[in-house]
Amino acid sequence: MNQSRVTTQLTNIRSAPRCGARNRAGTPCQCPAMRGRNRCRLHGGRSTGAPKGQGNGNFTTGEFTAEAIKERQWLTLVVHTYAKREPS
Ligand SMILES: [Zn+2]
């Protein structure tokens, strides 16, 4: 009983998403990534990302402004919501 719980916990830990940051050996870090993120605590997992605003980043196309990213996420959400519905 207790043994199986430990096994389950270990399985969960092993199946955690891994950090993909490149380390000094040139291979992926593979530490467990932080919750809901793609990087571990050592590789910017807690970071909120680059500073926002006109003074920072590449604004040549506007493709990756916070607004553009938000809009794409919204559109994906709408498409997924309607795609799941059964035709009646
Ligand atoms: Zn890492």
PDB file of the backbone (N, CA, C, O) and the ligand in Angstrom, with CONECT records:
HET     ZN  A 101       1
ATOM      1  N   MET A   1       0.835  -1.203   0.000  1.00  0.00           N
ATOM      2  CA  MET A   1       0.000   0.000   0.000  1.00  0.00           C
ATOM      3  C   MET A   1       0.872   1.257   0.000  1.00  0.00           C
ATOM      4  O   MET A   1       0.832   2.075  -0.919  1.00  0.00           O
ATOM      5  N   ASN A   2       1.668   1.374   1.079  1.00  0.00           N
ATOM      6  CA  ASN A   2       2.552   2.532   1.182  1.00  0.00           C
ATOM      7  C   ASN A   2       3.621   2.494   0.100  1.00  0.00           C
ATOM      8  O   ASN A   2       4.008   3.520  -0.459  1.00  0.00           O
ATOM      9  N   GLN A   3       4.090   1.271  -0.181  1.00  0.00           N
ATOM     10  CA  GLN A   3       5.111   1.092  -1.205  1.00  0.00           C
ATOM     11  C   GLN A   3       4.614   1.590  -2.558  1.00  0.00           C
ATOM     12  O   GLN A   3       5.349   2.250  -3.291  1.00  0.00           O
ATOM     13  N   SER A   4       3.358   1.268  -2.886  1.00  0.00           N
ATOM     14  CA  SER A   4       2.828   1.671  -4.185  1.00  0.00           C
ATOM     15  C   SER A   4       2.658   3.183  -4.260  1.00  0.00           C
ATOM     16  O   SER A   4       2.808   3.774  -5.329  1.00  0.00           O
ATOM     17  N   ARG A   5       2.345   3.810  -3.124  1.00  0.00           N
ATOM     18  CA  ARG A   5       2.212   5.271  -3.122  1.00  0.00           C
ATOM     19  C   ARG A   5       3.562   5.928  -3.430  1.00  0.00           C
ATOM     20  O   ARG A   5       3.645   6.886  -4.199  1.00  0.00           O
ATOM     21  N   VAL A   6       4.603   5.391  -2.816  1.00  0.00           N
ATOM     22  CA  VAL A   6       5.951   5.912  -3.070  1.00  0.00           C
ATOM     23  C   VAL A   6       6.310   5.712  -4.535  1.00  0.00           C
ATOM     24  O   VAL A   6       6.877   6.600  -5.173  1.00  0.00           O
ATOM     25  N   THR A   7       5.975   4.538  -5.061  1.00  0.00           N
ATOM     26  CA  THR A   7       6.257   4.250  -6.463  1.00  0.00           C
ATOM     27  C   THR A   7       5.543   5.243  -7.370  1.00  0.00           C
ATOM     28  O   THR A   7       6.120   5.747  -8.334  1.00  0.00           O
ATOM     29  N   THR A   8       4.274   5.519  -7.049  1.00  0.00           N
ATOM     30  CA  THR A   8       3.505   6.485  -7.833  1.00  0.00           C
ATOM     31  C   THR A   8       4.155   7.853  -7.792  1.00  0.00           C
ATOM     32  O   THR A   8       4.282   8.525  -8.815  1.00  0.00           O
ATOM     33  N   GLN A   9       4.571   8.263  -6.588  1.00  0.00           N
ATOM     34  CA  GLN A   9       5.198   9.575  -6.451  1.00  0.00           C
ATOM     35  C   GLN A   9       6.488   9.647  -7.265  1.00  0.00           C
ATOM     36  O   GLN A   9       6.761  10.648  -7.928  1.00  0.00           O
ATOM     37  N   LEU A  10       7.270   8.584  -7.207  1.00  0.00           N
ATOM     38  CA  LEU A  10       8.515   8.559  -7.965  1.00  0.00           C
ATOM     39  C   LEU A  10       8.247   8.610  -9.467  1.00  0.00           C
ATOM     40  O   LEU A  10       8.959   9.278 -10.216  1.00  0.00           O
ATOM     41  N   THR A  11       7.215   7.898  -9.889  1.00  0.00           N
ATOM     42  CA  THR A  11       6.841   7.910 -11.303  1.00  0.00           C
ATOM     43  C   THR A  11       6.450   9.318 -11.733  1.00  0.00           C
ATOM     44  O   THR A  11       6.828   9.785 -12.808  1.00  0.00           O
ATOM     45  N   ASN A  12       5.677   9.991 -10.860  1.00  0.00           N
ATOM     46  CA  ASN A  12       5.266  11.361 -11.173  1.00  0.00           C
ATOM     47  C   ASN A  12       6.470  12.281 -11.287  1.00  0.00           C
ATOM     48  O   ASN A  12       6.544  13.105 -12.198  1.00  0.00           O
ATOM     49  N   ILE A  13       7.412  12.139 -10.363  1.00  0.00           N
ATOM     50  CA  ILE A  13       8.601  12.985 -10.398  1.00  0.00           C
ATOM     51  C   ILE A  13       9.391  12.728 -11.675  1.00  0.00           C
ATOM     52  O   ILE A  13       9.889  13.660 -12.307  1.00  0.00           O
ATOM     53  N   ARG A  14       9.500  11.450 -12.047  1.00  0.00           N
ATOM     54  CA  ARG A  14      10.265  11.101 -13.251  1.00  0.00           C
ATOM     55  C   ARG A  14       9.594  11.622 -14.517  1.00  0.00           C
ATOM     56  O   ARG A  14      10.272  11.963 -15.487  1.00  0.00           O
ATOM     57  N   SER A  15       8.258  11.684 -14.510  1.00  0.00           N
ATOM     58  CA  SER A  15       7.556  12.101 -15.724  1.00  0.00           C
ATOM     59  C   SER A  15       7.422  13.619 -15.812  1.00  0.00           C
ATOM     60  O   SER A  15       6.796  14.131 -16.741  1.00  0.00           O
ATOM     61  N   ALA A  16       8.007  14.350 -14.847  1.00  0.00           N
ATOM     62  CA  ALA A  16       7.922  15.811 -14.880  1.00  0.00           C
ATOM     63  C   ALA A  16       8.596  16.346 -16.131  1.00  0.00           C
ATOM     64  O   ALA A  16       9.594  15.782 -16.581  1.00  0.00           O
ATOM     65  N   PRO A  17       8.065  17.439 -16.708  1.00  0.00           N
ATOM     66  CA  PRO A  17       8.718  18.025 -17.872  1.00  0.00           C
ATOM     67  C   PRO A  17      10.134  18.468 -17.534  1.00  0.00           C
ATOM     68  O   PRO A  17      10.400  18.940 -16.429  1.00  0.00           O
ATOM     69  N   ARG A  18      11.033  18.313 -18.490  1.00  0.00           N
ATOM     70  CA  ARG A  18      12.446  18.596 -18.242  1.00  0.00           C
ATOM     71  C   ARG A  18      12.851  19.946 -18.810  1.00  0.00           C
ATOM     72  O   ARG A  18      12.283  20.441 -19.784  1.00  0.00           O
ATOM     73  N   CYS A  19      13.862  20.525 -18.158  1.00  0.00           N
ATOM     74  CA  CYS A  19      14.411  21.798 -18.627  1.00  0.00           C
ATOM     75  C   CYS A  19      15.182  21.564 -19.929  1.00  0.00           C
ATOM     76  O   CYS A  19      15.965  20.619 -20.027  1.00  0.00           O
ATOM     77  N   GLY A  20      14.964  22.409 -20.910  1.00  0.00           N
ATOM     78  CA  GLY A  20      15.610  22.233 -22.208  1.00  0.00           C
ATOM     79  C   GLY A  20      16.765  23.186 -22.431  1.00  0.00           C
ATOM     80  O   GLY A  20      17.291  23.274 -23.540  1.00  0.00           O
ATOM     81  N   ALA A  21      17.171  23.907 -21.380  1.00  0.00           N
ATOM     82  CA  ALA A  21      18.267  24.861 -21.539  1.00  0.00           C
ATOM     83  C   ALA A  21      19.558  24.118 -21.887  1.00  0.00           C
ATOM     84  O   ALA A  21      19.791  23.009 -21.405  1.00  0.00           O
ATOM     85  N   ARG A  22      20.382  24.727 -22.712  1.00  0.00           N
ATOM     86  CA  ARG A  22      21.640  24.088 -23.102  1.00  0.00           C
ATOM     87  C   ARG A  22      22.695  24.366 -22.041  1.00  0.00           C
ATOM     88  O   ARG A  22      22.924  25.518 -21.671  1.00  0.00           O
ATOM     89  N   ASN A  23      23.328  23.325 -21.559  1.00  0.00           N
ATOM     90  CA  ASN A  23      24.355  23.521 -20.522  1.00  0.00           C
ATOM     91  C   ASN A  23      25.739  23.642 -21.154  1.00  0.00           C
ATOM     92  O   ASN A  23      25.880  23.676 -22.377  1.00  0.00           O
ATOM     93  N   ARG A  24      26.749  23.705 -20.300  1.00  0.00           N
ATOM     94  CA  ARG A  24      28.100  23.961 -20.816  1.00  0.00           C
ATOM     95  C   ARG A  24      28.629  22.808 -21.659  1.00  0.00           C
ATOM     96  O   ARG A  24      29.521  23.000 -22.486  1.00  0.00           O
ATOM     97  N   ALA A  25      28.083  21.612 -21.454  1.00  0.00           N
ATOM     98  CA  ALA A  25      28.490  20.473 -22.267  1.00  0.00           C
ATOM     99  C   ALA A  25      27.774  20.476 -23.622  1.00  0.00           C
ATOM    100  O   ALA A  25      28.084  19.667 -24.497  1.00  0.00           O
ATOM    101  N   GLY A  26      26.821  21.387 -23.786  1.00  0.00           N
ATOM    102  CA  GLY A  26      26.086  21.494 -25.042  1.00  0.00           C
ATOM    103  C   GLY A  26      24.864  20.617 -25.110  1.00  0.00           C
ATOM    104  O   GLY A  26      24.191  20.572 -26.140  1.00  0.00           O
ATOM    105  N   THR A  27      24.562  19.920 -24.034  1.00  0.00           N
ATOM    106  CA  THR A  27      23.376  19.056 -23.996  1.00  0.00           C
ATOM    107  C   THR A  27      22.281  19.728 -23.184  1.00  0.00           C
ATOM    108  O   THR A  27      22.563  20.651 -22.420  1.00  0.00           O
ATOM    109  N   PRO A  28      21.022  19.280 -23.334  1.00  0.00           N
ATOM    110  CA  PRO A  28      19.952  19.888 -22.536  1.00  0.00           C
ATOM    111  C   PRO A  28      20.159  19.640 -21.044  1.00  0.00           C
ATOM    112  O   PRO A  28      20.671  18.594 -20.643  1.00  0.00           O
ATOM    113  N   CYS A  29      19.755  20.609 -20.230  1.00  0.00           N
ATOM    114  CA  CYS A  29      19.939  20.555 -18.772  1.00  0.00           C
ATOM    115  C   CYS A  29      19.231  19.345 -18.166  1.00  0.00           C
ATOM    116  O   CYS A  29      19.822  18.603 -17.380  1.00  0.00           O
ATOM    117  N   GLN A  30      17.967  19.149 -18.532  1.00  0.00           N
ATOM    118  CA  GLN A  30      17.158  18.004 -18.106  1.00  0.00           C
ATOM    119  C   GLN A  30      16.859  17.965 -16.614  1.00  0.00           C
ATOM    120  O   GLN A  30      16.440  16.925 -16.105  1.00  0.00           O
ATOM    121  N   CYS A  31      17.062  19.066 -15.903  1.00  0.00           N
ATOM    122  CA  CYS A  31      16.542  19.166 -14.535  1.00  0.00           C
ATOM    123  C   CYS A  31      15.020  19.257 -14.651  1.00  0.00           C
ATOM    124  O   CYS A  31      14.513  19.663 -15.697  1.00  0.00           O
ATOM    125  N   PRO A  32      14.277  18.888 -13.599  1.00  0.00           N
ATOM    126  CA  PRO A  32      12.836  19.056 -13.685  1.00  0.00           C
ATOM    127  C   PRO A  32      12.480  20.533 -13.861  1.00  0.00           C
ATOM    128  O   PRO A  32      12.967  21.388 -13.121  1.00  0.00           O
ATOM    129  N   ALA A  33      11.638  20.822 -14.832  1.00  0.00           N
ATOM    130  CA  ALA A  33      11.228  22.197 -15.085  1.00  0.00           C
ATOM    131  C   ALA A  33      10.279  22.661 -13.991  1.00  0.00           C
ATOM    132  O   ALA A  33       9.648  21.846 -13.318  1.00  0.00           O
ATOM    133  N   MET A  34      10.183  23.972 -13.819  1.00  0.00           N
ATOM    134  CA  MET A  34       9.266  24.496 -12.808  1.00  0.00           C
ATOM    135  C   MET A  34       7.833  24.349 -13.292  1.00  0.00           C
ATOM    136  O   MET A  34       7.570  24.260 -14.491  1.00  0.00           O
ATOM    137  N   ARG A  35       6.915  24.325 -12.337  1.00  0.00           N
ATOM    138  CA  ARG A  35       5.503  24.090 -12.638  1.00  0.00           C
ATOM    139  C   ARG A  35       4.993  25.052 -13.712  1.00  0.00           C
ATOM    140  O   ARG A  35       5.098  26.270 -13.568  1.00  0.00           O
ATOM    141  N   GLY A  36       4.447  24.498 -14.774  1.00  0.00           N
ATOM    142  CA  GLY A  36       3.860  25.323 -15.821  1.00  0.00           C
ATOM    143  C   GLY A  36       4.869  26.046 -16.686  1.00  0.00           C
ATOM    144  O   GLY A  36       4.507  26.952 -17.436  1.00  0.00           O
ATOM    145  N   ARG A  37       6.139  25.656 -16.589  1.00  0.00           N
ATOM    146  CA  ARG A  37       7.177  26.336 -17.373  1.00  0.00           C
ATOM    147  C   ARG A  37       8.088  25.321 -18.032  1.00  0.00           C
ATOM    148  O   ARG A  37       8.042  24.130 -17.723  1.00  0.00           O
ATOM    149  N   ASN A  38       8.922  25.809 -18.949  1.00  0.00           N
ATOM    150  CA  ASN A  38       9.799  24.906 -19.698  1.00  0.00           C
ATOM    151  C   ASN A  38      11.227  24.915 -19.184  1.00  0.00           C
ATOM    152  O   ASN A  38      12.086  24.221 -19.727  1.00  0.00           O
ATOM    153  N   ARG A  39      11.494  25.708 -18.122  1.00  0.00           N
ATOM    154  CA  ARG A  39      12.864  25.815 -17.633  1.00  0.00           C
ATOM    155  C   ARG A  39      12.917  25.540 -16.136  1.00  0.00           C
ATOM    156  O   ARG A  39      11.945  25.766 -15.415  1.00  0.00           O
ATOM    157  N   CYS A  40      14.082  25.040 -15.675  1.00  0.00           N
ATOM    158  CA  CYS A  40      14.263  24.726 -14.260  1.00  0.00           C
ATOM    159  C   CYS A  40      14.566  25.998 -13.471  1.00  0.00           C
ATOM    160  O   CYS A  40      14.660  27.085 -14.042  1.00  0.00           O
ATOM    161  N   ARG A  41      14.718  25.853 -12.154  1.00  0.00           N
ATOM    162  CA  ARG A  41      14.938  27.019 -11.289  1.00  0.00           C
ATOM    163  C   ARG A  41      16.267  27.699 -11.566  1.00  0.00           C
ATOM    164  O   ARG A  41      16.440  28.882 -11.273  1.00  0.00           O
ATOM    165  N   LEU A  42      17.222  26.933 -12.141  1.00  0.00           N
ATOM    166  CA  LEU A  42      18.534  27.509 -12.419  1.00  0.00           C
ATOM    167  C   LEU A  42      18.583  28.212 -13.767  1.00  0.00           C
ATOM    168  O   LEU A  42      19.485  29.010 -14.022  1.00  0.00           O
ATOM    169  N   HIS A  43      17.620  27.920 -14.626  1.00  0.00           N
ATOM    170  CA  HIS A  43      17.678  28.453 -15.986  1.00  0.00           C
ATOM    171  C   HIS A  43      16.508  29.370 -16.308  1.00  0.00           C
ATOM    172  O   HIS A  43      15.943  29.314 -17.400  1.00  0.00           O
ATOM    173  N   GLY A  44      16.154  30.206 -15.356  1.00  0.00           N
ATOM    174  CA  GLY A  44      15.144  31.222 -15.631  1.00  0.00           C
ATOM    175  C   GLY A  44      13.722  30.743 -15.460  1.00  0.00           C
ATOM    176  O   GLY A  44      12.796  31.367 -15.978  1.00  0.00           O
ATOM    177  N   GLY A  45      13.523  29.635 -14.738  1.00  0.00           N
ATOM    178  CA  GLY A  45      12.171  29.132 -14.523  1.00  0.00           C
ATOM    179  C   GLY A  45      11.277  30.103 -13.780  1.00  0.00           C
ATOM    180  O   GLY A  45      10.061  30.105 -13.971  1.00  0.00           O
ATOM    181  N   ARG A  46      11.877  30.937 -12.925  1.00  0.00           N
ATOM    182  CA  ARG A  46      11.090  31.893 -12.146  1.00  0.00           C
ATOM    183  C   ARG A  46      10.972  33.237 -12.854  1.00  0.00           C
ATOM    184  O   ARG A  46      10.239  34.119 -12.406  1.00  0.00           O
ATOM    185  N   SER A  47      11.686  33.390 -13.945  1.00  0.00           N
ATOM    186  CA  SER A  47      11.717  34.673 -14.635  1.00  0.00           C
ATOM    187  C   SER A  47      10.374  34.978 -15.272  1.00  0.00           C
ATOM    188  O   SER A  47       9.680  34.077 -15.744  1.00  0.00           O
ATOM    189  N   THR A  48      10.014  36.246 -15.283  1.00  0.00           N
ATOM    190  CA  THR A  48       8.782  36.669 -15.950  1.00  0.00           C
ATOM    191  C   THR A  48       9.052  37.036 -17.389  1.00  0.00           C
ATOM    192  O   THR A  48       8.147  37.464 -18.106  1.00  0.00           O
ATOM    193  N   GLY A  49      10.308  36.869 -17.825  1.00  0.00           N
ATOM    194  CA  GLY A  49      10.638  37.126 -19.210  1.00  0.00           C
ATOM    195  C   GLY A  49      11.290  38.482 -19.399  1.00  0.00           C
ATOM    196  O   GLY A  49      11.563  39.202 -18.439  1.00  0.00           O
ATOM    197  N   ALA A  50      11.532  38.810 -20.641  1.00  0.00           N
ATOM    198  CA  ALA A  50      12.209  40.054 -20.964  1.00  0.00           C
ATOM    199  C   ALA A  50      11.348  41.249 -20.568  1.00  0.00           C
ATOM    200  O   ALA A  50      10.124  41.131 -20.507  1.00  0.00           O
ATOM    201  N   PRO A  51      11.976  42.415 -20.295  1.00  0.00           N
ATOM    202  CA  PRO A  51      11.203  43.604 -19.962  1.00  0.00           C
ATOM    203  C   PRO A  51      10.287  44.005 -21.113  1.00  0.00           C
ATOM    204  O   PRO A  51      10.648  43.876 -22.283  1.00  0.00           O
ATOM    205  N   LYS A  52       9.079  44.500 -20.761  1.00  0.00           N
ATOM    206  CA  LYS A  52       8.093  44.824 -21.780  1.00  0.00           C
ATOM    207  C   LYS A  52       8.228  46.281 -22.224  1.00  0.00           C
ATOM    208  O   LYS A  52       8.871  47.085 -21.548  1.00  0.00           O
ATOM    209  N   GLY A  53       7.634  46.608 -23.335  1.00  0.00           N
ATOM    210  CA  GLY A  53       7.558  47.988 -23.771  1.00  0.00           C
ATOM    211  C   GLY A  53       8.376  48.291 -24.998  1.00  0.00           C
ATOM    212  O   GLY A  53       9.200  47.491 -25.442  1.00  0.00           O
ATOM    213  N   GLN A  54       8.125  49.481 -25.540  1.00  0.00           N
ATOM    214  CA  GLN A  54       8.721  49.922 -26.789  1.00  0.00           C
ATOM    215  C   GLN A  54      10.245  49.962 -26.722  1.00  0.00           C
ATOM    216  O   GLN A  54      10.917  49.720 -27.725  1.00  0.00           O
ATOM    217  N   GLY A  55      10.782  50.261 -25.566  1.00  0.00           N
ATOM    218  CA  GLY A  55      12.233  50.393 -25.431  1.00  0.00           C
ATOM    219  C   GLY A  55      12.964  49.074 -25.417  1.00  0.00           C
ATOM    220  O   GLY A  55      14.192  49.050 -25.503  1.00  0.00           O
ATOM    221  N   ASN A  56      12.231  47.959 -25.309  1.00  0.00           N
ATOM    222  CA  ASN A  56      12.869  46.653 -25.204  1.00  0.00           C
ATOM    223  C   ASN A  56      12.375  45.733 -26.312  1.00  0.00           C
ATOM    224  O   ASN A  56      11.199  45.757 -26.677  1.00  0.00           O
ATOM    225  N   GLY A  57      13.274  44.933 -26.834  1.00  0.00           N
ATOM    226  CA  GLY A  57      12.866  43.905 -27.771  1.00  0.00           C
ATOM    227  C   GLY A  57      12.808  44.379 -29.201  1.00  0.00           C
ATOM    228  O   GLY A  57      13.149  45.518 -29.518  1.00  0.00           O
ATOM    229  N   ASN A  58      12.377  43.493 -30.044  1.00  0.00           N
ATOM    230  CA  ASN A  58      12.357  43.728 -31.475  1.00  0.00           C
ATOM    231  C   ASN A  58      10.949  44.084 -31.927  1.00  0.00           C
ATOM    232  O   ASN A  58      10.053  43.241 -31.906  1.00  0.00           O
ATOM    233  N   PHE A  59      10.757  45.314 -32.331  1.00  0.00           N
ATOM    234  CA  PHE A  59       9.433  45.773 -32.710  1.00  0.00           C
ATOM    235  C   PHE A  59       9.310  45.975 -34.215  1.00  0.00           C
ATOM    236  O   PHE A  59       8.440  46.720 -34.667  1.00  0.00           O
ATOM    237  N   THR A  60      10.168  45.323 -35.000  1.00  0.00           N
ATOM    238  CA  THR A  60      10.134  45.561 -36.443  1.00  0.00           C
ATOM    239  C   THR A  60       8.847  45.067 -37.081  1.00  0.00           C
ATOM    240  O   THR A  60       8.335  45.694 -38.008  1.00  0.00           O
ATOM    241  N   THR A  61       8.315  43.941 -36.589  1.00  0.00           N
ATOM    242  CA  THR A  61       7.095  43.431 -37.203  1.00  0.00           C
ATOM    243  C   THR A  61       5.883  43.555 -36.293  1.00  0.00           C
ATOM    244  O   THR A  61       4.750  43.601 -36.773  1.00  0.00           O
ATOM    245  N   GLY A  62       6.109  43.608 -34.987  1.00  0.00           N
ATOM    246  CA  GLY A  62       4.984  43.629 -34.059  1.00  0.00           C
ATOM    247  C   GLY A  62       4.360  42.262 -33.881  1.00  0.00           C
ATOM    248  O   GLY A  62       3.307  42.134 -33.257  1.00  0.00           O
ATOM    249  N   GLU A  63       4.996  41.250 -34.421  1.00  0.00           N
ATOM    250  CA  GLU A  63       4.472  39.886 -34.383  1.00  0.00           C
ATOM    251  C   GLU A  63       4.500  39.308 -32.971  1.00  0.00           C
ATOM    252  O   GLU A  63       3.684  38.450 -32.633  1.00  0.00           O
ATOM    253  N   PHE A  64       5.435  39.774 -32.148  1.00  0.00           N
ATOM    254  CA  PHE A  64       5.616  39.190 -30.820  1.00  0.00           C
ATOM    255  C   PHE A  64       5.452  40.216 -29.708  1.00  0.00           C
ATOM    256  O   PHE A  64       6.025  40.055 -28.630  1.00  0.00           O
ATOM    257  N   THR A  65       4.678  41.267 -29.955  1.00  0.00           N
ATOM    258  CA  THR A  65       4.341  42.165 -28.864  1.00  0.00           C
ATOM    259  C   THR A  65       3.390  41.437 -27.925  1.00  0.00           C
ATOM    260  O   THR A  65       2.734  40.476 -28.325  1.00  0.00           O
ATOM    261  N   ALA A  66       3.311  41.897 -26.664  1.00  0.00           N
ATOM    262  CA  ALA A  66       2.434  41.258 -25.681  1.00  0.00           C
ATOM    263  C   ALA A  66       1.011  41.192 -26.206  1.00  0.00           C
ATOM    264  O   ALA A  66       0.319  40.195 -25.998  1.00  0.00           O
ATOM    265  N   GLU A  67       0.565  42.245 -26.887  1.00  0.00           N
ATOM    266  CA  GLU A  67      -0.806  42.283 -27.412  1.00  0.00           C
ATOM    267  C   GLU A  67      -1.006  41.224 -28.495  1.00  0.00           C
ATOM    268  O   GLU A  67      -2.013  40.516 -28.512  1.00  0.00           O
ATOM    269  N   ALA A  68      -0.022  41.128 -29.402  1.00  0.00           N
ATOM    270  CA  ALA A  68      -0.141  40.157 -30.499  1.00  0.00           C
ATOM    271  C   ALA A  68      -0.170  38.736 -29.964  1.00  0.00           C
ATOM    272  O   ALA A  68      -0.933  37.902 -30.451  1.00  0.00           O
ATOM    273  N   ILE A  69       0.661  38.454 -28.960  1.00  0.00           N
ATOM    274  CA  ILE A  69       0.706  37.110 -28.370  1.00  0.00           C
ATOM    275  C   ILE A  69      -0.625  36.804 -27.698  1.00  0.00           C
ATOM    276  O   ILE A  69      -1.181  35.719 -27.871  1.00  0.00           O
ATOM    277  N   LYS A  70      -1.145  37.785 -26.915  1.00  0.00           N
ATOM    278  CA  LYS A  70      -2.434  37.626 -26.238  1.00  0.00           C
ATOM    279  C   LYS A  70      -3.533  37.341 -27.253  1.00  0.00           C
ATOM    280  O   LYS A  70      -4.378  36.474 -27.031  1.00  0.00           O
ATOM    281  N   GLU A  71      -3.523  38.070 -28.367  1.00  0.00           N
ATOM    282  CA  GLU A  71      -4.558  37.915 -29.382  1.00  0.00           C
ATOM    283  C   GLU A  71      -4.518  36.517 -29.988  1.00  0.00           C
ATOM    284  O   GLU A  71      -5.560  35.897 -30.200  1.00  0.00           O
ATOM    285  N   ARG A  72      -3.315  36.025 -30.265  1.00  0.00           N
ATOM    286  CA  ARG A  72      -3.190  34.677 -30.820  1.00  0.00           C
ATOM    287  C   ARG A  72      -3.689  33.633 -29.831  1.00  0.00           C
ATOM    288  O   ARG A  72      -4.370  32.682 -30.214  1.00  0.00           O
ATOM    289  N   GLN A  73      -3.343  33.816 -28.540  1.00  0.00           N
ATOM    290  CA  GLN A  73      -3.807  32.872 -27.520  1.00  0.00           C
ATOM    291  C   GLN A  73      -5.329  32.866 -27.460  1.00  0.00           C
ATOM    292  O   GLN A  73      -5.948  31.808 -27.350  1.00  0.00           O
ATOM    293  N   TRP A  74      -5.927  34.049 -27.531  1.00  0.00           N
ATOM    294  CA  TRP A  74      -7.374  34.162 -27.487  1.00  0.00           C
ATOM    295  C   TRP A  74      -8.002  33.442 -28.681  1.00  0.00           C
ATOM    296  O   TRP A  74      -8.986  32.716 -28.539  1.00  0.00           O
ATOM    297  N   LEU A  75      -7.418  33.656 -29.851  1.00  0.00           N
ATOM    298  CA  LEU A  75      -7.948  33.033 -31.058  1.00  0.00           C
ATOM    299  C   LEU A  75      -7.869  31.512 -30.976  1.00  0.00           C
ATOM    300  O   LEU A  75      -8.811  30.813 -31.350  1.00  0.00           O
ATOM    301  N   THR A  76      -6.744  31.004 -30.485  1.00  0.00           N
ATOM    302  CA  THR A  76      -6.584  29.559 -30.306  1.00  0.00           C
ATOM    303  C   THR A  76      -7.646  29.018 -29.363  1.00  0.00           C
ATOM    304  O   THR A  76      -8.253  27.978 -29.619  1.00  0.00           O
ATOM    305  N   LEU A  77      -7.863  29.740 -28.267  1.00  0.00           N
ATOM    306  CA  LEU A  77      -8.862  29.333 -27.279  1.00  0.00           C
ATOM    307  C   LEU A  77     -10.251  29.251 -27.918  1.00  0.00           C
ATOM    308  O   LEU A  77     -10.985  28.286 -27.706  1.00  0.00           O
ATOM    309  N   VAL A  78     -10.599  30.273 -28.702  1.00  0.00           N
ATOM    310  CA  VAL A  78     -11.913  30.301 -29.351  1.00  0.00           C
ATOM    311  C   VAL A  78     -12.055  29.119 -30.305  1.00  0.00           C
ATOM    312  O   VAL A  78     -13.077  28.433 -30.316  1.00  0.00           O
ATOM    313  N   VAL A  79     -11.015  28.893 -31.104  1.00  0.00           N
ATOM    314  CA  VAL A  79     -11.058  27.791 -32.078  1.00  0.00           C
ATOM    315  C   VAL A  79     -11.218  26.457 -31.363  1.00  0.00           C
ATOM    316  O   VAL A  79     -12.018  25.617 -31.774  1.00  0.00           O
ATOM    317  N   HIS A  80     -10.451  26.266 -30.288  1.00  0.00           N
ATOM    318  CA  HIS A  80     -10.517  25.000 -29.547  1.00  0.00           C
ATOM    319  C   HIS A  80     -11.881  24.816 -28.912  1.00  0.00           C
ATOM    320  O   HIS A  80     -12.429  23.713 -28.913  1.00  0.00           O
ATOM    321  N   THR A  81     -12.431  25.894 -28.368  1.00  0.00           N
ATOM    322  CA  THR A  81     -13.736  25.806 -27.716  1.00  0.00           C
ATOM    323  C   THR A  81     -14.803  25.344 -28.708  1.00  0.00           C
ATOM    324  O   THR A  81     -15.626  24.487 -28.386  1.00  0.00           O
ATOM    325  N   TYR A  82     -14.788  25.910 -29.903  1.00  0.00           N
ATOM    326  CA  TYR A  82     -15.816  25.553 -30.875  1.00  0.00           C
ATOM    327  C   TYR A  82     -15.522  24.244 -31.578  1.00  0.00           C
ATOM    328  O   TYR A  82     -16.434  23.580 -32.070  1.00  0.00           O
ATOM    329  N   ALA A  83     -14.264  23.875 -31.627  1.00  0.00           N
ATOM    330  CA  ALA A  83     -13.897  22.624 -32.284  1.00  0.00           C
ATOM    331  C   ALA A  83     -14.352  21.410 -31.483  1.00  0.00           C
ATOM    332  O   ALA A  83     -14.613  20.350 -32.050  1.00  0.00           O
ATOM    333  N   LYS A  84     -14.448  21.568 -30.138  1.00  0.00           N
ATOM    334  CA  LYS A  84     -14.816  20.452 -29.281  1.00  0.00           C
ATOM    335  C   LYS A  84     -16.299  20.124 -29.369  1.00  0.00           C
ATOM    336  O   LYS A  84     -16.707  19.005 -29.058  1.00  0.00           O
ATOM    337  N   ARG A  85     -17.104  21.086 -29.789  1.00  0.00           N
ATOM    338  CA  ARG A  85     -18.551  20.901 -29.785  1.00  0.00           C
ATOM    339  C   ARG A  85     -18.992  19.850 -30.816  1.00  0.00           C
ATOM    340  O   ARG A  85     -18.497  19.804 -31.942  1.00  0.00           O
ATOM    341  N   GLU A  86     -19.933  19.018 -30.388  1.00  0.00           N
ATOM    342  CA  GLU A  86     -20.509  18.027 -31.305  1.00  0.00           C
ATOM    343  C   GLU A  86     -21.503  18.725 -32.225  1.00  0.00           C
ATOM    344  O   GLU A  86     -22.276  19.568 -31.769  1.00  0.00           O
ATOM    345  N   PRO A  87     -21.495  18.388 -33.511  1.00  0.00           N
ATOM    346  CA  PRO A  87     -22.523  18.961 -34.391  1.00  0.00           C
ATOM    347  C   PRO A  87     -23.904  18.424 -34.036  1.00  0.00           C
ATOM    348  O   PRO A  87     -24.094  17.213 -33.924  1.00  0.00           O
ATOM    349  N   SER A  88     -24.859  19.317 -33.861  1.00  0.00           N
ATOM    350  CA  SER A  88     -26.187  18.870 -33.435  1.00  0.00           C
ATOM    351  C   SER A  88     -27.224  19.071 -34.539  1.00  0.00           C
ATOM    352  O   SER A  88     -28.397  18.748 -34.351  1.00  0.00           O
TER     353      SER A  88
HETATM  354 ZN    ZN A 101      17.820  23.867 -16.379  1.00  0.00          ZN2+
END
